[in-house]
Amino acid sequence: MASLHLSCVNTTFSDHHHFSLGRVFPNPSNFTAHANHRTHRRQVSCTTAANGGQINQNVEGPAASKVKKVDRRNVLLGLGGGLYGAAANLVATPPASANPVQPPQLDKCGTAIDLITGKPIEDNCCPPISQTIIDYQIPPVPQMKMRPSAHRVSPEYISKYNLAIERMKALPADDPRSFMQQANIHCAYCNTAYFQAGQDSIKLQVHNSWLFFPFHRWYLYFYERILGKLIDDLTFALPFWNWDNPKGMSMPPMFLDPNSAIYDAKRNPDHIKPSAVVDLGMTNNTDPLQVVANNLTIMYTEMIRGNSTANDFMGKPYLQGTPPEPGPGSSERGSHTAIHVWVGQDMGNFYTAGRDPLFYCHHANVDRMWTLWQYFLPSTKVPNKKITDPDFLDSSFLFYDENAQLVRVTVKDCLDNLKMGFEYERIDLPWLDYRPPPQTSKAKISRVASTAPKAETLFPLKLDKIVRFQVSKTKKGKADESLVLENITLDTSKFLKFDVFVNDEDDNPGELDKAAYAGTYAQVPHKTDSTSATTSIQLKLTDLYEDMDVADDDFIVVTLVPRHEGPGVTIGGIKIIENPPPPKNSSA
């Protein structure tokens, strides 16, 4: 199954980009701006801090004086609590129905508890509290930054990158631009034990939802600008680790020098060798050729084959006042998580991930996946890739910029990477047409189906071993359907992963390059107050059906393969649903 079928075909890309480049990243000049950049400016008075003092939260900017134009989020939140204080003297508009996630209340950042010992963690993830928050405006960009592949950078670039990290690490500990404070930002935003947001003081977590990509894009944006400021070169661009290409499926050599500032001694020692091949499937397969084939199949599945809607790729909606972690998108729960765990140690836990410089190189490639998916992948698979819900567009975060100024940013202002001033070096995309070979025989799976129990007799299911069962389809034959795994309850303190196969014939869980592979779920360990979270995932089956003989079957046989050891996952239910029809104005 590990033969590398890398035939090159012509592909039509989304919007009005038309290329005949096979598996090649289109020329960056062909990017098109899609974001509808709307700005909100408001003036807010001071609030009462946790210690009883006053925090001046006057918003600066050209529209700060327009006090009668109140952001609808202030209306929704009653203009009170935390960093968003009373402003009862303002003229309010009628409340809107939307409820976007608000930035954290820095003065209410909590103390985390070690999930193993039950004691408070000594290192505090809480960032400094600023006296002023500015609504950020992306500055004019005189020269576009080109983010390079970490496997193709020059010695001069490596020296510059090391110098920038050295200077970041040399900043005072209380400087919000310092290396540890930057790591703390990710720690606090990604572990619900820390940040609270909005009047309801909800716990905040940007992972496992539609905020995953926007948050990390802004995070890298300011991290990159801080590094550039420290070396007096604002054209400096972060490298990306192109682990989606066989030439990049090893740890980038620039990060392996123990004498460099970008080295982290806590990485998995088995994976710092140039010969160690990234295992995106976490299968522990020892055949490098098979691992590469698995990786390419995973990339094709999570980027193209497994998505019916924008939320399937981006993640499920996450609103103010709702529980965090509603459901991750295909890329987040797939290759993104696998790299975190494969690198290990610091990278292997959200609490410490930002302490490894390799984290930012990894997430640059994650952001590149978003860019590819937005503009360059075939539009017929997901005709409408834009999320236009104001709850998404108006969600906002707080970061410190290169001048140590606390700034507020919104999702809607980061949807176009070119408007933010960066693009990615062109790299081949060998996974773009790496569709698994068809599965034409069904004799064995027919025999297995005769003994497989029905799903309704097994769920709720504690997934601690391989399990196989029948799931009823919505209609016979090759239908446009998705498989939904719902009410997945997880132990958030553990690495957890399971793969999903449909009508799998060969019983070899180490091979993923086959039509039966439907997708995966994986999580990086992180901290929550209850050490558990409930989420769900959705896997598109339409292309999978086309690659196998489902004839007039009115059910499929699903196999769940856990890649972790022991308990930690309980799945509440599983079902097949019809996919929504494409929008009338789509080309599908």
N, C-alpha and C positions, 0 to 999 in steps of 0.2 A: 504493500500500500504506500510505500514511501517514495515511489518514483516521482520526480519533480516535473510534472506536466506544465511547462511554462510557455505554452504557445502564446504568441502575441496577436491580438485582435484589435480592430478599430472599435472605439467606444465613443458614444455620444454622451456628453456630460450635461449637467443641469443648467438651467437658465439659458442664456444665449451663448455659452461657451461650447464650441464644437472643435474637437481635436481628433487627430488620428495618431495618438502617441502610445497606444498599447498600454503598458504599465508604467508610464512615465508621468511624473508630477508636471502638470502644465506650466508653461512659462508664467512666472509671477506677474508679469505685466498684464495678464489676462484676467486678473482678479476684478470683480465688480462690486461696488459698494451696494449692500443690501440693507444696511441698518437705517432705521428711521430715528435719527438722533433728536430726542426731545429733552429739553432741560427743565429742571425744577429748581427754583431758588426760593428760599424762605428765610425769614428772620425769626429766630426763636430766642426767648429770654432765658435766664439762667435757671438751673434746677438745683434741687437739694441733693448733695452727694451722700454716700453711705455714711460718712463720718459727721454729717450735719452741716458741713460747709457748703459754699456755693461754687458751682462750676459754671463759668461763663461760656455759653454755647452760642454766641452770636455768629451767625453765618455770614461770611464775607463773600463778595462777588458783585458783579455789575447789576444784578437784579435784587440785591439784598434789601433795597429800600421799598420794594413793591409789597408792602406788608399786607395788602388786602387780597393778594393772590395766594391763597393758602394751599399748600400741597395736600391732596386728598388723604394722604396717609396720616397727617396730623388730625384731620377730622375723625378718621377711623379710630385713632388711638386716644381720642379725648384730649389731645394736647397735654399729656401729662406723663410723669414717670421717667426715671432714669435720665438719660442724656437729652430727652426730648421734653422740655419743660413747659410750664404753663404759658399760654399766650391767649388768654381769654378775651383780650381786647381786640383781637383780629376778627375781621369779618369772615365768617365761615360759609363755605358753599355746602349744599346738601350732601350728606354722606353718600359715598359710592359703595357699590357692592363688593368691589375687589378688596383684597387684603394682602398685599405683598409683604414678604419678609423684611423686617427692619434691621438696621445695623445693631451690633451688640451695645449693651450698656457697659462701657469700660469700667465704670465705678462699681459695678456689681459683678465683676469677674470673680468666680468662686475658687475655692481650694479643692483640688482633686484628691481622691482617695485611691491608694494602690489597691487594685482589685484582688491581689494575692494576699497581702498582709493585712489589709483593712486599715492601714495607717495613712496619715496625710503624706503626700509626695513632697519631698524637700524642694525640688525645683518648681518654681511657680511659673505657669504659662501666661499669667496676666501681663499684658503690655502696659506701658506708662499711660497715664491719663493726661491728655492735653487740655489746655484752657480754651482752645478755639478749634472748631471744625469748619473746613471750607468745602463747599460743593466744587468738586474738581472739574476742571476743563482741560481736555487734551490739548497740549500746545501745538502750534504749527510745527510741522516736521520738515526741515530743510533738506534732509537726506534720509531715504528709507533705510532702515536697518535690515540686514540680511542675516538671519539666524543660520549658522552653519551646522553641518553634520559633525558630531563629536568624533567620528571616525575619519574625518577628512580635514581636520584643522592643521594649521601650520605651527611650527615651533614658536613663531612670534606671537601668534594668537594665544597659545598656551601660557606663555610668559605674562602676557597682559592679563589673562584671566586669573592666574595665580596672584598677581600683584593686587588685583582688585579684591580678591577674597582675603588676602593678607591684611589689607587696610580695613576691610569690613570687620575682621576679627580683632583688630587693634583698637576699634572704637570703644569708648567707655561703656560699661555694662548697662548703664541706664539710658544710653542713646538708642532711640527706637529703630535706628538704622543698623545697629550692631548685628553681628551674625546670630547670636543667641536670641536677640529680640525678634529678628526676622523668623527664626525657627519657632518662637513662641506664638507668632501670629497663626501659623498653621496648626499648632497644637491646640490653641484656644478655640479656633473656628471649627475644628474637626473632632473635638471631644466634648460631648454635652455636659461634662462635669464642670466646664468653665463658663462659657459665655451664656448670657441671657439677652433677650431682645424684646423690645416693645413693652407696652404697658402691662401685658399679662405675664411678663417675666418668663417667657417660654425658653426652654433650653434650645440652644442653637447648634445646628450641625449642617454643614454645607454638602457633605457627602450623601450618596444614595438618594439623589433628587436632581431636579433640573437646574439646581444652582451649582452643580459640580464644575462644569466647564467654565461658566462666567467667573466664579470666584477665583479659580486657579489662573485664568488669563490675567485678571487684574493683579493677582499676587505676583506673578512673574513679571508683569509690566513694571511694577514699582521696584521690585528686587533688581531688575535689570538696570533701571535708571539710577538706583543708588550705587550700584557697582560702577556705572559710567561716570557718575559725579565724583567718586573717590579716586578715579584715575584721570579726571579731566577729559573724558571722552564720552559724550552722550550719544555717540554713534555705536558704542559698544553693544553687541548683541549676544545673548546667551546661546550656547550650543544646544543642539537636540540630539538625543540618543536614538538613532533610527533602528530600534529593535524589531521593526516590522520588515526589515530587509535582511536576507541571509548574511550580507556583508557587515551588518551591524548587530548580529545576534550574539554578541559577547560584550563584556564590560569594556567601555571605551578605554584604550590604553592611557589617555591623558589623565585618567583618574587613578592609575595604579602606582604612581610614584610615591613611595612613603615619605619622601622629603618635601612634597608639594603641599600647598595650602588646601588643595581640593581633595586630599586623601582622607579617608575615614578608616581607621584600623578595625572598626567593629563590623565590617562587612563579612558575609559568609566566606570563610577561607577556601571552600571548595569551588567558589565561583569567580575568584579573582584571577584565575589562570586564563590566558588568551584562548585556550582550547575549550573552555567551558561554554557550552551553547545554552543560551536563554531557553528555558522551558516554559512557554506561555501557558501550556496546558497543565503544568504541575503534575505530570504523569509519572515522573521519575524514570522515564524510558532512557536507556543507556545508549541507544543507537542514534548518533548525531544526525544521520540522514532522516530518520523517522521523526526526530524532534523538530527539525526544520520543516518537514512536510506538515506536521501537526500545527506548527506556528502559522504557516501560511493559510492553512484551513481555518484556524481560529480567526485570523485577521479578516479573511473573506466573509466568514459567518457574522462576525460582530459589526463589520462595516457595511455589508451589502445584503447578505442572504437572510439575516435574522430579524430585520426591522420592517414593520408595517407603517409606523407613524413616527413623527419627530420625537415623541416621548419615549419610544422604544430605544432610541439611541441616546437621547439627552438625559432621560430619567423622568420619574413621575413628578407631578406638581407638588410643591411644598409651600404652604401658605402660613401667614402669621397666625399663631394660635393652634396650629395642628401639630400632631406628633411628628418628630423628625424621622428621617430615613424612610420615606414612603416607598421608595423603590429605585434602584440604580439603573442607568442605561447600559447598553450592551458593552460599550468600550470600558466604562468604569468598572464593571464587575468582571471584566475579562482581562485583557492584556494589561491594563493599568494596575490592577491588584496583583496580578502574577509577578510583575517586575518588582513591586514593593517587597513581596515575600521572597522572591528569588535572590535579591541583593541581601536581604536579611538584616538583623540587628537593628540599627537606627532606622533604616528604611522600612523595616518590617513591622512598625507600630506607628500609628498616627501621632502618638505623643512625642516621638523623637524623630520622625521622618525628616523634618526640616534641618536637622543637625548634620545630615550628610549632604555635601555639595552636589552629589550625584542626583539627589532628589529633584533639583531644579532642571537638570539636564533631561531627566526622565519625563518630567511634566511638560517640558517644552515639546517633546514628541507627542504627548497626550494632546496638547493644544493643537499641534499640527494635524492630528487625526480629526479634530473638530473642524479645522479649516478645510481639510480635504472633503469631509462629509458635507459641509455647508455648500461648497461651490463646485466640486469637481467629480463627485461620484454620480453614477447614472441616476437620473431623476425618475425613471420609470419605477424604481423599487419603492421610493418614498416620494411621491410627487410634491408634497408640501412639506418642506423642511424648516419652515419658519414657525416659531412659536410667537403668536401675536397677542397672547393673553397679557393684559396689563399687570396681572399678579406676577408674571415672570419678568416683564420688561422693567417694572418699577421696583423690584427687589433691589436692595442696596447693601453695601459693605463699607467698612472703615479701614483705611490703610494709612501708613505714614509714607510720605513721598521722599524724594531725594534731599529735600531741605528740612527734614524732620517735622514737617507740618502734617497734622492729622487731617485727612481728606475723606469726603464721602463720595462714593461712586455708585453708579447704577448699572444694572445688567444691560439696559438698552444702549449704553454708550460703549460697550465692548464687543458688539456683535460683528464688527468689521475690523479685521486685523490691520488692513491697510490704513484705515483712518487712525488707528492707534500707532502707526508708524513702523510696522515690522512685517516681514515676510520670511519665507523659508527657502533655503537652498533646494534646488530641484534634485530629487532622488528617485530612482526607479521604484515602482510599486509592483513587485512580483506577485503580490496577493490579489491584485485587482481582478484577475481572471482565473484565480485558482479555485475554480468550482470543483467540488468532489466528483469523482467518476460515478456514473449511474449505478444503481443497485438493481440489477435486472431479475435476479432469482429471488423467489420468496418461499421456497420449499421449507427451509429450516425455520423461518420465522412463523410459518403457518403451524408447524408442529409445536413451537414454543407457545404460541397464542392459545392453543387448546388447553394448556395447563396454567396459564397466567391468570391470577385472580383479577376481579374487577376492581377498579380504583376505589369505588365507594365502600368496599369492604375493608380497606386498609387505612384510610385517613380519618383523623389526624395520624401522621406517620412520623416516628422518630427515626431519622435517617442516620444510622450508624453502620450500615452495610449496604452492599449492592442489592437493589430491589427492582422487580419487574412486574408490570401489571397492565391491564387493558384500560384504555380511556375511550369513551364513545365520541365519535365525530359528530359534527352538526349535519353533515350530509355525506353520502357515499362518494367514493372516488376522489379525484384530485380537486379539492375545494380550496378556496382562499380563506385559510384559517390560521389561528394562533393558539399556542398552548399556554395556559395561564397557571402558574403556581402561586397560590395565594396564602396569606397569613403564615408566612415563613418566620418562625420565631427563632432568634439566633442568640447565642452567647457571644456578646460583643468583645469579650476579653480574649477570644481565640481566633486563630486563622481557621477559616472554614471555607470549603469549596466542594461543589458537586457538579458533575456534568450530566447532561440530559441527552439520551439517545432515543431514536424512534425506529421501531422495526429493525433493531440491530441483529445481524445474522451471525457475526463471527466471534462474539464474546471476547474480544480483545480490547480491554479499556485503555491500553497503552497506545492504540492507534486512533487518531481523530480524523485522518484524511479520508473520510468516507461519507457517503450520503446520509447515513444514520445519525451523524452528529448534529444536534439541534442547537446547542448553546451551553452556557455555564452560568453559575453563580459563585462569586467569591467575595470575601471581605478581608480587609486588613484589621487586625485587632485595634480596638479603640475603647475609650472610657465613657461609660454612661452611669447615671445614678443607680440604675437597677440592674446593670450588667446584662440587659437583654434588650432586643429591639424586634419589631415586627415589620416585615416588608413583603414585597411581591415582585415577580418578574413575568414578562410576557415574551414568548419566542415564536417568531413567525414560522409557519409550516409550509407555506405555499410552494416555495422553491424546492423544499425538501421532498414534497410529494411528487414534484416533477422529475426528481432524480431517482425515484424508486417506483416499483409496481405496487400501487395500492388498489388497483382494479376497482371492484365494487365493495370494498371493505367499509363497514360502518363503524369500525373502531381501529385504533392503533395500539401497538405494544410499546409502552414507555419504559426505559431502563434508567434509573438514577444511580450514578456512581460517585460516592463520596471520595474526595481526594485527601481529606483530613483524617486524623485518627480519633476514635472515640466519639462520644455524643457531642451535642452542641447545636443541632439543627432539628427542628420539628416543623413539618409542612402541614398546614391546616387543611388544604384541599387542592385539587387539580381538576382542570376542565379545559375543554376546547371551545373557542368562540369563533364566530365569523368575523373577519376583518372588516372595518368600515369601508364603504366605497370611496374611491378617490374623489377629490373635489371636482366639480363640473368643469372648472377652468384648467384642470391639469392636463398633461399630455399623455397620461397613462391610458 
